[in-house]
Amino acid sequence: MTHEELANYIVVDHGVRFGKPCIKGTRIAVGDIFQWLSAGMTNQEIIADFPELKEIHIRAALAFAATRDAITEIAVYEAAS
């Protein structure tokens, strides 16, 4: 998933959840999804508990985590320039 595609699903708004990355249009943080997955919940269980989420949102959260290091490296590099 590209950064542009991630922007369709993940948003950082400092007025929502203290600026944590969240699923767009919800107050569900990317970190919440990681906690549920690490606790053993399946995608289907998460979606059943939070029907505003779709499979693509969970994949976007995982893609966000996979690219987070690259995003951080870019931000650190730009700040040092």
N, C-alpha and C positions, 0 to 999 in steps of 0.2 A: 504494500500500500504506500503510495507516494505521500509526501508532506501535504500536497494539495488535497488529496483524498482524505487524509486524516482530519484536515480542517473542516470537512463536511460533518464529522462526527464528534470531534474532541474540541473543547473550547476552554480557555482560561479567562475567567472573569473575576477580577479581584473582589467583586461584590457577592460572589457565590462561593461558598465553602472556602473562604479565605484565599481564593486564587488557585485552589487545587485544580488540576486538569479534570474536567467533567464531561460526561456525555452531553452533547449539545441538546438544549431544550429540557434538561433534567437537572437535578441536584445530586445525581449519582456520580461520585468521583471514580476515576480510573482505578485508584487504590482500593476502593470498595470492591470492585470486580476482582482484583487480584486476591483480596482477602477471602472472598467467597470461593474462588477457584482453589486457593491453597487449603481451604477448609474441607475440600472434597466435593463441593457442589458441582453438579454438571451444568452445562450451558442451559439445558432444558429446565432444570430446577431454578436457576437464577431468573430466567425469563418468566417462569410460572409465578415466582414471588414478586417480580418487578415487570409487569406486562408492558411498560413503556419501553423496555429494552427489546432489541431484536438481536439476532445472531450477528449481524454486521457490527453492532456496537461492541460486542465482546471481542470480535476479531480486531476491531479498530483499537481497543484498549491494549490488546496484545501487541499489535503493530506499533503502537505508541511506545510501549516499553522496549521493544526491540530497537527502535530508532532513537530512543531518549539519549543514549550515550553520544551519538553523532550530533544531536541537537545541542547538547551541553558543550561538546567540544567546540562547535561553531560559536556559541555564545561566549565562551571563555576566550577564544581566539580574537573575536571582535572586540571584546572588552579590553584586551591587552594591547590592541592596535592603536 
